[in-house]
């Protein structure tokens, strides 16, 4: 557990102690001066001297009351902060020995000002002494008026210090509630999964460096709306919008991407499964073409997509592990698995990276898989699409996958994707 800084090390507390001790010393000097009549008589006559003393002493006692009250609340707040930190670090209630040891580390003056008895003594001694001296020199009701003024001063000082402490407490409560709400929202996950993932991709790198590699496991591939709406490769590849895959990679200056996706089911039982299979296949094809074009653009970019069995669906970006969970396709949510992990987060992120690298190394390359699935020997891409599940996908495109475009407009674009892959002459990577 990290050792807590003693209260005496706080500059704010030290300044308050110096101010309180100085004011206490000044008040005692004023009391002695008034009691023993050591004020130089040539400066002021007797009629002027007493009002001046009253005013100066009241001002000093006012400042002393405010300093003492603020210092007391600062010390108590620091003790509470260290106590909470100790409980969080130990995972349980602190023992009396550790609490006493922490209190002894504060120092003598801080223990005095951290106690109400100490504050009372510090403030009461000069007040009582001056009240006694004032009683000897002046008839009533002036001493009574002085006592009422001192009580009002002390109450005002304590009220001010309490309000200051309440403001700090409210700020702390607000911060804690914000953290708890963020944690709950993260646990529930966000629906706009692709937007959140691309936002992680486009985080700018450190000055003079490049973005960290991206490691991801996809269980489903979606095509960006920016391309799906027009099919214009030139406009899409030149876009700087961070809501697109290419724009996010460019914004984050990402130089390496590793993607793993599980192989499709060998048997299709119904139209929904056939539609899902086509959706993932055409999405995988689109992702491969996007990254291939981006690599060919001379950006010093390297990527690999592999087909391998894995139960996960995660994206590791800059030490964060974003998990996609829920019921496909409408109830998917994204949450940051490392959000509440603390010191375990870097090790968990490293494990995810290593796992994806290992899967990429031993899995079948996407080029090889797509080459087999798209049957290079077949000349009729339209008939091939029908065999891959296009009719079933077209039936559910709008309701299941949220596709806004009419299937008749998308069919020629998907056929062009197949032809472009064949034209690229993709070969399995070694």
C-alpha positions in Angstrom: 0.0 0.0 0.0 1.3 3.4 -0.8 2.3 5.4 2.2 0.1 8.4 2.9 1.7 11.8 3.1 1.5 13.2 6.7 -0.7 16.2 7.3 2.4 18.2 8.3 3.7 17.9 4.7 0.8 19.9 3.3 1.8 23.4 2.4 -1.8 24.6 3.0 -1.8 23.2 6.5 1.6 24.6 7.3 0.7 28.1 6.2 -2.5 27.9 8.3 -0.5 26.8 11.4 2.1 29.6 10.9 -0.7 32.1 10.6 -2.6 30.8 13.7 0.5 30.7 15.9 1.5 34.2 14.8 -1.9 35.6 15.5 -2.0 33.8 18.9 1.4 35.3 19.8 0.2 38.8 18.7 -2.9 38.5 20.7 -1.0 37.5 23.8 1.4 40.5 23.3 -1.6 42.8 23.0 -3.1 41.3 26.2 0.1 41.9 28.1 0.4 45.4 26.8 -3.1 46.3 27.8 -2.9 44.5 31.2 0.5 46.0 32.3 0.0 49.4 30.5 3.2 49.2 28.5 1.9 51.2 25.5 4.0 54.3 25.0 1.8 57.1 26.4 3.4 59.7 24.1 1.8 58.0 21.0 -1.8 58.2 22.2 -3.5 59.6 25.3 -5.6 57.4 27.6 -8.9 58.2 26.0 -7.6 57.2 22.5 -5.6 54.2 23.6 -8.4 52.0 24.8 -10.6 52.2 21.7 -7.6 51.5 19.5 -6.7 48.4 21.6 -10.3 47.2 21.5 -10.3 47.5 17.7 -6.9 45.8 17.2 -7.7 43.0 19.6 -11.1 42.3 18.0 -9.5 42.2 14.5 -6.7 39.8 15.7 -9.1 37.5 17.5 -11.4 37.5 14.4 -8.5 36.4 12.2 -7.4 33.9 14.8 -10.9 32.4 15.0 -11.0 32.0 11.2 -7.5 30.6 11.0 -8.2 28.1 13.8 -11.5 26.9 12.4 -10.2 26.5 8.8 -7.1 24.7 10.1 -9.2 22.3 12.2 -11.4 21.4 9.3 -8.4 21.0 7.0 -6.7 18.6 9.4 -9.9 16.6 10.0 -10.5 16.4 6.2 -6.9 15.1 5.7 -7.4 12.5 8.4 -10.6 11.3 6.7 -8.9 11.2 3.3 -6.0 9.1 4.7 -8.4 6.8 6.5 -10.4 6.2 3.4 -7.2 5.5 1.4 -6.0 3.1 4.1 -9.3 1.2 4.2 -9.3 1.0 0.4 -5.7 -0.3 0.4 -6.1 -2.8 3.2 -9.5 -3.9 2.0 -11.0 -3.7 5.5 -11.3 -1.6 8.7 -8.1 -0.1 9.9 -6.8 -1.2 13.3 -6.3 1.2 16.2 -2.5 0.9 16.1 -2.2 2.1 12.5 -4.6 5.0 13.2 -2.5 6.1 16.3 0.7 5.8 14.3 -0.7 8.0 11.6 -1.8 10.6 14.2 1.6 10.6 15.8 3.1 11.4 12.4 1.2 14.6 12.2 3.3 16.5 14.7 2.4 18.3 18.0 0.9 21.5 16.5 -1.3 19.6 14.1 -2.6 17.3 16.8 -3.5 20.4 18.8 -5.4 22.1 15.9 -7.0 18.8 14.9 -8.7 18.6 18.3 -11.6 20.8 19.4 -10.1 21.0 22.9 -6.9 22.3 21.4 -8.8 24.9 19.3 -10.7 26.0 22.4 -7.6 26.4 24.4 -5.8 28.3 21.7 -8.7 30.7 21.2 -9.9 30.9 24.8 -6.6 31.8 26.5 -6.1 35.2 24.8 -9.8 35.9 24.9 -10.1 35.1 28.6 -6.9 37.0 29.4 -8.1 40.1 27.5 -11.6 39.8 29.1 -10.0 39.8 32.5 -7.8 42.7 31.7 -10.7 44.6 30.2 -12.8 43.9 33.3 -10.1 45.4 35.5 -9.8 48.6 33.4 -13.4 49.2 32.4 -16.9 49.0 34.1 -19.7 47.0 32.7 -21.4 46.7 30.2 -18.2 46.8 27.9 -16.8 43.4 29.0 -20.2 41.8 28.3 -20.3 43.5 24.9 -16.8 42.1 24.2 -17.9 38.6 25.2 -20.9 38.8 22.9 -18.7 40.0 20.0 -16.2 37.2 20.6 -18.9 34.6 20.6 -20.4 36.0 17.4 -16.9 36.0 15.8 -16.3 32.4 16.7 -19.7 31.3 15.5 -19.2 33.1 12.2 -15.7 31.6 11.8 -17.0 28.1 12.5 -19.9 28.6 10.1 -17.6 29.8 7.3 -15.2 26.8 7.8 -18.1 24.4 7.9 -19.5 25.8 4.6 -16.0 25.5 3.0 -15.9 21.9 4.2 -19.4 21.2 2.8 -18.3 22.6 -0.5 -15.4 20.2 -0.6 -17.6 17.4 0.5 -20.2 18.2 -2.2 -17.4 18.3 -4.8 -16.1 15.0 -3.7 -19.6 13.4 -3.7 -20.3 14.8 -7.2 -17.0 13.3 -8.5 -17.7 10.0 -6.8 -21.3 9.9 -8.2 -19.9 10.7 -11.6 -17.5 7.8 -11.4 -20.2 5.5 -10.2 -22.5 6.5 -13.0 -19.7 6.1 -15.6 -18.9 2.7 -14.2 -22.5 1.6 -14.3 -22.9 2.9 -17.9 -19.8 1.1 -18.9 -21.0 -2.1 -17.2 -24.3 -1.8 -19.2 -22.4 -1.0 -22.4 -23.1 1.5 -25.2 -25.3 0.7 -28.1 -23.3 2.8 -30.6 -20.6 0.2 -30.6 -18.9 1.0 -34.0 -18.8 4.7 -33.1 -17.2 4.1 -29.8 -14.6 1.7 -31.3 -13.7 4.1 -34.1 -13.4 6.8 -31.5 -10.8 4.6 -29.8 -9.0 4.0 -33.1 -8.7 7.7 -33.9 -7.1 8.8 -30.6 -4.1 10.9 -31.6 -0.6 9.4 -30.8 2.0 11.0 -28.7 4.0 13.8 -30.4 6.7 12.4 -32.6 5.3 8.9 -32.5 2.8 6.6 -34.2 -0.5 5.1 -33.0 -0.2 1.8 -31.2 -1.2 -1.4 -33.0 -4.8 -2.4 -33.0 -5.7 -6.0 -32.1 -9.3 -7.1 -32.6 -11.5 -10.1 -32.7 -14.6 -9.8 -34.9 -17.6 -12.1 -34.7 -19.5 -10.0 -37.2 -18.4 -7.5 -39.9 -20.4 -4.4 -40.8 -19.8 -2.2 -43.8 -19.4 1.5 -43.1 -22.4 3.6 -44.1 -20.1 6.1 -45.8 -19.2 3.5 -48.4 -22.5 1.6 -48.5 -24.4 4.7 -49.5 -22.4 5.4 -52.7 -19.9 2.6 -53.3 -17.4 5.3 -54.3 -13.9 4.0 -53.3 -12.1 7.2 -54.1 -14.3 9.4 -51.9 -14.3 6.9 -49.1 -10.5 6.4 -49.0 -10.0 10.2 -49.1 -12.4 10.9 -46.3 -11.1 12.2 -43.0 -14.4 11.5 -41.1 -13.5 9.6 -38.0 -16.9 7.7 -38.3 -15.3 5.6 -41.0 -12.6 2.9 -40.7 -10.1 4.6 -42.9 -10.7 8.0 -41.3 -10.2 6.6 -37.8 -7.0 4.8 -38.8 -5.6 8.0 -40.4 -6.6 10.2 -37.5 -4.9 7.8 -35.0 -1.9 7.3 -37.3 -2.3 3.5 -36.8 0.4 1.5 -38.6 -0.6 -2.0 -37.7 -3.8 -3.9 -37.4 -4.4 -7.5 -36.4 -7.9 -9.0 -36.8 -9.1 -12.5 -35.9 -12.6 -13.8 -36.8 -14.0 -17.3 -36.2 -14.8 -19.5 -39.2 -18.5 -19.6 -40.3 -20.6 -22.6 -39.3 -20.3 -25.5 -41.7 -24.0 -26.1 -41.9 -26.8 -23.5 -42.4 -30.1 -24.5 -40.7 -32.4 -21.7 -41.7 -32.8 -18.4 -43.7 -31.5 -16.3 -40.7 -28.3 -18.2 -40.5 -27.8 -18.0 -44.2 -28.4 -14.2 -44.1 -25.9 -13.9 -41.2 -23.3 -16.0 -43.0 -23.6 -13.8 -46.1 -23.5 -10.6 -44.1 -20.3 -11.6 -42.3 -18.7 -12.9 -45.5 -19.3 -9.7 -47.5 -18.3 -7.6 -44.5 -15.0 -9.5 -44.2 -14.4 -9.1 -47.9 -15.1 -5.3 -47.6 -12.7 -5.0 -44.6 -10.0 -6.8 -46.4 -10.3 -4.6 -49.5 -10.3 -1.4 -47.3 -7.2 -2.4 -45.5 -5.6 -3.6 -48.7 -6.2 -0.3 -50.4 -5.0 1.6 -47.4 -1.8 -0.4 -47.4 -1.3 0.2 -51.1 -1.6 3.9 -50.5 1.9 4.0 -49.1 1.1 4.8 -45.5 3.6 2.3 -44.0 0.7 0.2 -43.0 0.6 -3.5 -42.2 -2.4 -5.7 -41.5 -3.3 -9.3 -41.2 -6.8 -10.9 -40.9 -6.9 -14.5 -39.8 -9.6 -17.1 -39.5 -9.3 -19.0 -36.2 -11.6 -20.4 -33.5 -12.1 -18.0 -30.6 -15.0 -17.4 -28.2 -14.1 -13.7 -27.7 -15.3 -10.5 -29.3 -13.0 -7.7 -28.2 -10.9 -4.8 -29.5 -7.6 -3.9 -27.7 -6.6 -0.3 -28.4 -4.0 1.8 -26.4 -4.2 -0.5 -23.4 -8.1 -0.6 -23.3 -10.0 -3.7 -24.0 -13.4 -3.0 -25.5 -15.8 -6.0 -25.3 -18.8 -6.5 -27.6 -21.5 -8.4 -25.8 -25.2 -9.0 -26.1 -27.6 -10.7 -28.4 -26.7 -10.3 -32.1 -27.5 -8.1 -34.0 -29.9 -5.7 -32.2 -28.8 -5.9 -28.5 -25.0 -5.6 -28.9 -23.3 -3.3 -26.5 -19.7 -2.2 -26.0 -18.0 -1.9 -22.6 -14.5 -1.2 -21.5 -13.4 -4.3 -19.6 -10.3 -2.5 -18.2 -12.3 0.5 -16.8 -12.4 -0.8 -13.2 -9.4 -3.2 -13.3 -6.8 -0.8 -11.9 -3.3 -2.2 -11.8 -4.5 -5.4 -13.6 -5.6 -3.5 -16.7 -2.1 -3.4 -18.4 -1.5 -7.1 -17.9 -5.0 -8.0 -19.1 -4.5 -5.9 -22.3 -1.1 -7.5 -22.9 -2.7 -10.9 -22.6 -5.4 -10.0 -25.2 -2.7 -8.7 -27.6 -0.6 -11.9 -27.2 -3.7 -14.1 -27.7 -4.7 -12.3 -30.9 -1.1 -12.4 -32.2 -1.0 -16.1 -31.6 -4.3 -16.7 -33.3 -3.1 -14.6 -36.3 0.1 -16.6 -36.5 -1.6 -20.0 -36.6 -5.0 -19.2 -38.2 -5.9 -19.3 -41.9 -5.3 -16.0 -43.7 -8.4 -14.1 -44.8 -7.0 -14.0 -48.4 -6.9 -17.8 -48.5 -10.3 -18.2 -46.9 -11.9 -15.6 -49.2 -10.2 -17.2 -52.2 -11.8 -20.5 -51.4 -15.2 -19.0 -50.5 -15.4 -16.8 -53.6 -14.4 -19.7 -56.0 -12.0 -18.0 -58.4 -12.9 -20.4 -61.1 -16.6 -19.2 -61.2 -17.2 -16.5 -63.7 -20.7 -15.6 -62.8 -20.5 -13.5 -59.6 -24.3 -13.1 -59.6 -24.9 -16.8 -59.3 -22.1 -17.1 -56.7 -23.8 -14.4 -54.6 -27.1 -16.4 -54.7 -25.2 -19.5 -53.5 -23.6 -17.6 -50.7 -26.9 -16.4 -49.3 -27.8 -13.2 -51.1 -31.6 -13.9 -51.3 -31.9 -14.5 -47.6 -29.8 -11.5 -46.7 -31.8 -9.2 -49.0 -35.0 -10.4 -47.3 -33.7 -9.3 -43.8 -31.3 -6.5 -44.8 -33.5 -3.7 -43.4 -35.1 -5.3 -40.4 -32.2 -7.4 -39.1 -29.1 -5.4 -40.1 -30.5 -1.9 -40.3 -29.4 -1.4 -43.9 -31.0 1.8 -45.3 -30.3 1.2 -49.0 -32.5 -1.0 -51.1 -31.0 -4.4 -51.8 -31.4 -3.9 -55.6 -28.9 -1.0 -55.3 -26.5 -2.9 -53.2 -26.3 -6.1 -55.3 -24.1 -4.6 -58.1 -21.8 -3.1 -55.4 -21.3 -6.4 -53.7 -20.7 -8.1 -57.0 -18.0 -5.5 -57.7 -16.4 -6.3 -54.3 -16.0 -9.9 -55.4 -14.6 -8.9 -58.7 -12.2 -6.5 -57.1 -10.9 -9.1 -54.7 -10.3 -11.5 -57.6 -8.5 -8.7 -59.6 -6.3 -8.0 -56.6 -4.8 -11.5 -57.1 -4.8 -12.1 -53.4 -2.5 -14.9 -52.4 -2.4 -16.6 -49.0 0.2 -15.0 -46.7 2.9 -17.2 -45.3 
